[in-house]
Amino acid sequence: MKLNPNILVTVLFFLTFLIHFSLWKFVFHLDEIIIVKFYLFLSVMFMMMITLVILINRTVPQFLGLSVIGLILLKFGLMYLIRKKLNFEMIPGYKFHFILPYFVLTTLLTYYAITLINHDKKQ
């Protein structure tokens, strides 16, 4: 049984949020409003990136791999800018809370792009 990549990426994204939120709230005892704002920004940005990957795949599929690298760079720049708005420096161990969701979502974006590339090669 092969799982749909859309469902897999969505489930893994929400699983990441639940694990990180529970660690944030119950282990570190930090304010949950910051993490909710952070993941709201992450989810909007992630859906924007997935939409751009789909659009690029439909228009110029030969440049999908290169465009994913550019999108990851754009995502890093946006994450760097938003950390100032969320006052991440006030949180102990903020680098852990900043980098871990970034890498998980970058991995999910890369996985989704790879499945699109492999799907195009099969057809």
C-alpha positions, 0 to 999 in steps of 0.5 A, a space after each residue: 500500500 502506497 501512501 499519498 505524499 500529500 497526506 504523508 507530508 500533512 500528517 508529519 507536519 502536524 505530528 512535528 507541531 504536536 511533539 514540539 508544542 508538548 515539549 514546549 509546554 510540558 517540559 520547558 514550561 514556556 509561553 504557548 502563544 509564541 509557539 502557536 504564532 511561530 507554527 502559524 507562520 511556518 504553516 503559511 510559509 510551508 503551504 506557500 512553498 508546496 504551492 510554488 513547487 507544484 506550480 513550478 512542476 507544472 510549468 517548467 519541471 526541468 528546473 524543479 530541483 534548482 527551484 527547490 534550492 532557491 525556495 529553501 534559501 528564501 525560507 531561511 531568509 524569512 525565518 531569520 527575519 521572523 525570529 526578531 518579531 517573535 523575540 526568540 532570543 528571550 527563550 532559553 535554547 531558542 536555537 534548538 526551537 528555531 532550527 529543528 522545525 526549519 529542518 523538519 519542514 525543509 526535509 518535508 519540502 524536499 521529500 515532496 519535490 523528490 516525489 514529484 520529480 520521480 512521478 514525472 520520470 515514471 510518466 
